[in-house]
Amino acid sequence: MADAAPSALDRIERALTRIEAAASRRAFDAERLEHKHAALRGKVEEAIAALDSLIEQEGED
């Protein structure tokens, strides 16, 4: 008769699988956040450059 209860090794392996999946999702989320940050930074830099240009033009008048 086989024991139906999972062994400690089975429980550890399942826990490791869950940890690896969570780490993978977290890495994906971090990478996605980095891309969003870079895109936002570019937009902010463009907006500041446009404002600088407008301020400079007003100073010339």
MOPAC internal coordinates of N, CA, C and O (Angstrom, degrees):
PM7 1SCF
backbone

  N    0.0000 0     0.00 0     0.00 0    0    0    0
  C    1.4508 1     0.00 0     0.00 0    1    0    0
  C    1.5366 1   108.97 1     0.00 0    2    1    0
  O    1.2310 1   120.81 1   -52.07 1    3    2    1
  N    1.3416 1   116.06 1   127.93 1    3    2    1
  C    1.4598 1   120.79 1  -178.27 1    5    3    2
  C    1.5171 1   110.22 1   -87.59 1    6    5    3
  O    1.2310 1   120.98 1   -35.84 1    7    6    5
  N    1.2971 1   115.74 1   144.16 1    7    6    5
  C    1.4667 1   121.70 1   177.64 1    9    7    6
  C    1.5277 1   108.73 1   -79.21 1   10    9    7
  O    1.2310 1   119.68 1   -55.24 1   11   10    9
  N    1.3352 1   118.21 1   124.76 1   11   10    9
  C    1.4583 1   122.80 1  -177.02 1   13   11   10
  C    1.5290 1   112.20 1   -81.11 1   14   13   11
  O    1.2310 1   119.93 1   162.45 1   15   14   13
  N    1.3001 1   117.73 1   -17.55 1   15   14   13
  C    1.4648 1   120.88 1  -178.63 1   17   15   14
  C    1.5232 1   109.35 1   -72.03 1   18   17   15
  O    1.2310 1   120.52 1   -44.26 1   19   18   17
  N    1.3533 1   116.61 1   135.74 1   19   18   17
  C    1.4700 1   119.41 1   179.45 1   21   19   18
  C    1.5298 1   110.50 1   -68.44 1   22   21   19
  O    1.2310 1   121.32 1   -36.72 1   23   22   21
  N    1.3017 1   115.09 1   143.28 1   23   22   21
  C    1.4577 1   119.73 1   179.18 1   25   23   22
  C    1.5306 1   109.22 1   -74.94 1   26   25   23
  O    1.2310 1   121.75 1   -12.91 1   27   26   25
  N    1.2993 1   114.26 1   167.09 1   27   26   25
  C    1.4637 1   119.53 1   178.18 1   29   27   26
  C    1.5247 1   109.90 1   -60.00 1   30   29   27
  O    1.2310 1   120.51 1   140.97 1   31   30   29
  N    1.3172 1   116.63 1   -39.03 1   31   30   29
  C    1.4653 1   120.40 1   179.26 1   33   31   30
  C    1.5347 1   110.96 1   -63.52 1   34   33   31
  O    1.2310 1   120.44 1   139.43 1   35   34   33
  N    1.3316 1   116.76 1   -40.57 1   35   34   33
  C    1.4702 1   120.13 1   177.31 1   37   35   34
  C    1.5298 1   110.81 1   -62.09 1   38   37   35
  O    1.2310 1   120.66 1   136.81 1   39   38   37
  N    1.3208 1   116.35 1   -43.19 1   39   38   37
  C    1.4743 1   120.13 1   179.58 1   41   39   38
  C    1.5216 1   110.87 1   -64.34 1   42   41   39
  O    1.2310 1   120.63 1   139.19 1   43   42   41
  N    1.3219 1   116.41 1   -40.81 1   43   42   41
  C    1.4708 1   120.74 1   178.70 1   45   43   42
  C    1.5270 1   110.08 1   -63.97 1   46   45   43
  O    1.2310 1   120.06 1   136.32 1   47   46   45
  N    1.3220 1   117.49 1   -43.68 1   47   46   45
  C    1.4663 1   120.78 1   179.64 1   49   47   46
  C    1.5237 1   111.54 1   -63.36 1   50   49   47
  O    1.2310 1   120.27 1   139.04 1   51   50   49
  N    1.3455 1   117.08 1   -40.96 1   51   50   49
  C    1.4695 1   119.31 1   177.57 1   53   51   50
  C    1.5217 1   110.88 1   -65.83 1   54   53   51
  O    1.2310 1   120.40 1   139.90 1   55   54   53
  N    1.3214 1   116.83 1   -40.10 1   55   54   53
  C    1.4688 1   120.34 1   178.11 1   57   55   54
  C    1.5228 1   110.30 1   -63.72 1   58   57   55
  O    1.2310 1   120.38 1   138.47 1   59   58   57
  N    1.3193 1   116.88 1   -41.53 1   59   58   57
  C    1.4626 1   120.90 1   178.77 1   61   59   58
  C    1.5270 1   110.58 1   -62.95 1   62   61   59
  O    1.2310 1   120.23 1   139.84 1   63   62   61
  N    1.3186 1   117.17 1   -40.16 1   63   62   61
  C    1.4688 1   120.95 1   177.22 1   65   63   62
  C    1.5236 1   110.49 1   -61.13 1   66   65   63
  O    1.2310 1   120.38 1   136.38 1   67   66   65
  N    1.3366 1   116.88 1   -43.62 1   67   66   65
  C    1.4734 1   120.03 1   178.78 1   69   67   66
  C    1.5285 1   111.08 1   -64.92 1   70   69   67
  O    1.2310 1   120.31 1   139.61 1   71   70   69
  N    1.3212 1   117.01 1   -40.39 1   71   70   69
  C    1.4685 1   121.23 1   179.17 1   73   71   70
  C    1.5207 1   110.64 1   -63.97 1   74   73   71
  O    1.2310 1   120.69 1   135.50 1   75   74   73
  N    1.3309 1   116.29 1   -44.50 1   75   74   73
  C    1.4663 1   120.00 1   179.42 1   77   75   74
  C    1.5255 1   111.22 1   -62.98 1   78   77   75
  O    1.2310 1   120.04 1   139.72 1   79   78   77
  N    1.3307 1   117.53 1   -40.28 1   79   78   77
  C    1.4677 1   120.94 1   178.80 1   81   79   78
  C    1.5273 1   110.20 1   -64.34 1   82   81   79
  O    1.2310 1   120.62 1   136.95 1   83   82   81
  N    1.3309 1   116.42 1   -43.05 1   83   82   81
  C    1.4658 1   120.09 1   179.37 1   85   83   82
  C    1.5241 1   110.79 1   -64.49 1   86   85   83
  O    1.2310 1   120.19 1   139.08 1   87   86   85
  N    1.3243 1   117.24 1   -40.92 1   87   86   85
  C    1.4624 1   121.00 1   179.40 1   89   87   86
  C    1.5212 1   110.76 1   -64.83 1   90   89   87
  O    1.2310 1   120.68 1   141.65 1   91   90   89
  N    1.3143 1   116.30 1   -38.35 1   91   90   89
  C    1.4624 1   120.64 1   179.07 1   93   91   90
  C    1.5286 1   110.38 1   -64.79 1   94   93   91
  O    1.2310 1   120.61 1   134.91 1   95   94   93
  N    1.3237 1   116.44 1   -45.09 1   95   94   93
  C    1.4774 1   120.21 1   178.05 1   97   95   94
  C    1.5215 1   110.55 1   -61.64 1   98   97   95
  O    1.2310 1   120.92 1   138.63 1   99   98   97
  N    1.3153 1   115.84 1   -41.37 1   99   98   97
  C    1.4656 1   120.06 1  -178.78 1  101   99   98
  C    1.5242 1   110.90 1   -65.26 1  102  101   99
  O    1.2310 1   120.40 1   139.07 1  103  102  101
  N    1.3281 1   116.84 1   -40.93 1  103  102  101
  C    1.4627 1   120.62 1   178.08 1  105  103  102
  C    1.5192 1   110.13 1   -63.55 1  106  105  103
  O    1.2310 1   120.41 1   138.66 1  107  106  105
  N    1.3380 1   116.82 1   -41.34 1  107  106  105
  C    1.4683 1   120.60 1   178.06 1  109  107  106
  C    1.5232 1   110.08 1   -62.94 1  110  109  107
  O    1.2310 1   120.36 1   135.47 1  111  110  109
  N    1.3359 1   116.92 1   -44.53 1  111  110  109
  C    1.4657 1   120.75 1   179.08 1  113  111  110
  C    1.5249 1   111.12 1   -61.54 1  114  113  111
  O    1.2310 1   120.24 1   139.34 1  115  114  113
  N    1.3263 1   117.14 1   -40.66 1  115  114  113
  C    1.4645 1   120.82 1   179.86 1  117  115  114
  C    1.5205 1   110.52 1   -65.27 1  118  117  115
  O    1.2310 1   120.53 1   138.13 1  119  118  117
  N    1.3295 1   116.60 1   -41.87 1  119  118  117
  C    1.4670 1   120.11 1   178.91 1  121  119  118
  C    1.5276 1   110.79 1   -64.72 1  122  121  119
  O    1.2310 1   120.87 1   137.80 1  123  122  121
  N    1.3161 1   115.95 1   -42.20 1  123  122  121
  C    1.4693 1   119.94 1   178.82 1  125  123  122
  C    1.5290 1   110.32 1   -63.10 1  126  125  123
  O    1.2310 1   120.33 1   139.27 1  127  126  125
  N    1.3171 1   116.98 1   -40.73 1  127  126  125
  C    1.4618 1   121.21 1   178.36 1  129  127  126
  C    1.5260 1   111.00 1   -64.19 1  130  129  127
  O    1.2310 1   120.17 1   141.15 1  131  130  129
  N    1.3230 1   117.29 1   -38.85 1  131  130  129
  C    1.4657 1   120.77 1   177.69 1  133  131  130
  C    1.5267 1   110.94 1   -61.89 1  134  133  131
  O    1.2310 1   120.41 1   138.97 1  135  134  133
  N    1.3331 1   116.82 1   -41.03 1  135  134  133
  C    1.4691 1   120.38 1   178.73 1  137  135  134
  C    1.5304 1   111.17 1   -65.89 1  138  137  135
  O    1.2310 1   120.71 1   137.49 1  139  138  137
  N    1.3278 1   116.24 1   -42.51 1  139  138  137
  C    1.4664 1   119.95 1   177.78 1  141  139  138
  C    1.5274 1   110.45 1   -62.61 1  142  141  139
  O    1.2310 1   120.73 1   138.23 1  143  142  141
  N    1.3271 1   116.21 1   -41.77 1  143  142  141
  C    1.4626 1   120.89 1  -179.97 1  145  143  142
  C    1.5217 1   110.47 1   -62.39 1  146  145  143
  O    1.2310 1   120.57 1   136.29 1  147  146  145
  N    1.3249 1   116.52 1   -43.71 1  147  146  145
  C    1.4658 1   120.70 1  -179.96 1  149  147  146
  C    1.5240 1   110.56 1   -63.37 1  150  149  147
  O    1.2310 1   120.08 1   138.33 1  151  150  149
  N    1.3252 1   117.45 1   -41.67 1  151  150  149
  C    1.4628 1   121.10 1   179.33 1  153  151  150
  C    1.5285 1   110.26 1   -65.04 1  154  153  151
  O    1.2310 1   120.45 1   135.83 1  155  154  153
  N    1.3166 1   116.75 1   -44.17 1  155  154  153
  C    1.4679 1   120.80 1   179.17 1  157  155  154
  C    1.5194 1   110.63 1   -64.30 1  158  157  155
  O    1.2310 1   120.68 1   138.48 1  159  158  157
  N    1.3172 1   116.30 1   -41.52 1  159  158  157
  C    1.4687 1   120.17 1   178.91 1  161  159  158
  C    1.5280 1   110.38 1   -59.92 1  162  161  159
  O    1.2310 1   120.49 1   137.26 1  163  162  161
  N    1.3399 1   116.67 1   -42.74 1  163  162  161
  C    1.4654 1   120.40 1   178.22 1  165  163  162
  C    1.5134 1   111.98 1   -61.08 1  166  165  163
  O    1.2310 1   120.63 1   137.26 1  167  166  165
  N    1.3268 1   116.40 1   -42.74 1  167  166  165
  C    1.4707 1   120.21 1   179.23 1  169  167  166
  C    1.5257 1   111.47 1   -64.71 1  170  169  167
  O    1.2310 1   120.74 1   138.77 1  171  170  169
  N    1.3186 1   116.19 1   -41.23 1  171  170  169
  C    1.4674 1   120.07 1   179.47 1  173  171  170
  C    1.5240 1   110.06 1   -65.58 1  174  173  171
  O    1.2310 1   120.26 1   138.36 1  175  174  173
  N    1.3231 1   117.10 1   -41.64 1  175  174  173
  C    1.4640 1   120.17 1   178.27 1  177  175  174
  C    1.5242 1   110.64 1   -61.99 1  178  177  175
  O    1.2310 1   120.02 1   139.12 1  179  178  177
  N    1.3210 1   117.57 1   -40.88 1  179  178  177
  C    1.4703 1   120.88 1   177.73 1  181  179  178
  C    1.5246 1   110.72 1   -64.04 1  182  181  179
  O    1.2310 1   120.12 1   137.27 1  183  182  181
  N    1.3202 1   117.37 1   -42.73 1  183  182  181
  C    1.4649 1   121.16 1  -179.82 1  185  183  182
  C    1.5292 1   110.74 1   -64.13 1  186  185  183
  O    1.2310 1   120.44 1   138.38 1  187  186  185
  N    1.3098 1   116.77 1   -41.62 1  187  186  185
  C    1.4711 1   119.94 1   179.25 1  189  187  186
  C    1.5219 1   110.54 1   -65.87 1  190  189  187
  O    1.2310 1   120.49 1   139.58 1  191  190  189
  N    1.3238 1   116.68 1   -40.42 1  191  190  189
  C    1.4638 1   119.96 1   178.17 1  193  191  190
  C    1.5296 1   110.15 1   -63.27 1  194  193  191
  O    1.2310 1   120.03 1   139.57 1  195  194  193
  N    1.3256 1   117.55 1   -40.43 1  195  194  193
  C    1.4681 1   120.76 1   178.36 1  197  195  194
  C    1.5214 1   110.33 1   -64.59 1  198  197  195
  O    1.2310 1   120.39 1   138.11 1  199  198  197
  N    1.3244 1   116.85 1   -41.89 1  199  198  197
  C    1.4741 1   119.94 1   177.82 1  201  199  198
  C    1.5266 1   111.15 1   -64.45 1  202  201  199
  O    1.2310 1   120.56 1   137.63 1  203  202  201
  N    1.3219 1   116.53 1   -42.37 1  203  202  201
  C    1.4662 1   120.44 1   177.23 1  205  203  202
  C    1.5232 1   110.53 1   -58.50 1  206  205  203
  O    1.2310 1   120.78 1   137.81 1  207  206  205
  N    1.3139 1   116.12 1   -42.19 1  207  206  205
  C    1.4627 1   120.88 1   179.72 1  209  207  206
  C    1.5211 1   111.02 1   -63.37 1  210  209  207
  O    1.2310 1   120.64 1   135.06 1  211  210  209
  N    1.3288 1   116.39 1   -44.94 1  211  210  209
  C    1.4678 1   120.14 1   178.58 1  213  211  210
  C    1.5264 1   111.43 1   -62.77 1  214  213  211
  O    1.2310 1   120.48 1   137.08 1  215  214  213
  N    1.3090 1   116.69 1   -42.92 1  215  214  213
  C    1.4677 1   120.53 1   179.29 1  217  215  214
  C    1.5247 1   110.08 1   -63.04 1  218  217  215
  O    1.2310 1   120.54 1   138.55 1  219  218  217
  N    1.3087 1   116.58 1   -41.45 1  219  218  217
  C    1.4602 1   120.95 1   178.91 1  221  219  218
  C    1.5268 1   111.04 1   -63.67 1  222  221  219
  O    1.2310 1   120.28 1   137.75 1  223  222  221
  N    1.3272 1   117.08 1   -42.25 1  223  222  221
  C    1.4712 1   121.11 1   178.29 1  225  223  222
  C    1.5192 1   110.97 1   -63.37 1  226  225  223
  O    1.2310 1   119.90 1   139.73 1  227  226  225
  N    1.3009 1   117.80 1   -40.27 1  227  226  225
  C    1.4710 1   121.24 1   179.50 1  229  227  226
  C    1.5113 1   110.43 1   -66.27 1  230  229  227
  O    1.2310 1   120.47 1   145.45 1  231  230  229
  N    1.3152 1   116.70 1   -34.55 1  231  230  229
  C    1.4553 1   120.45 1   178.74 1  233  231  230
  C    1.5037 1   113.16 1   -69.10 1  234  233  231
  O    1.2310 1   120.14 1   155.83 1  235  234  233
  N    1.3431 1   117.33 1   -24.17 1  235  234  233
  C    1.4579 1   121.45 1  -179.18 1  237  235  234
  C    1.5181 1   112.46 1   -79.23 1  238  237  235
  O    1.2310 1   120.28 1   159.81 1  239  238  237
  N    1.3371 1   117.06 1   -20.19 1  239  238  237
  C    1.4834 1   119.95 1  -177.42 1  241  239  238
  C    1.4847 1   113.51 1   -77.36 1  242  241  239
  O    1.2310 1   120.10 1   180.00 1  243  242  241

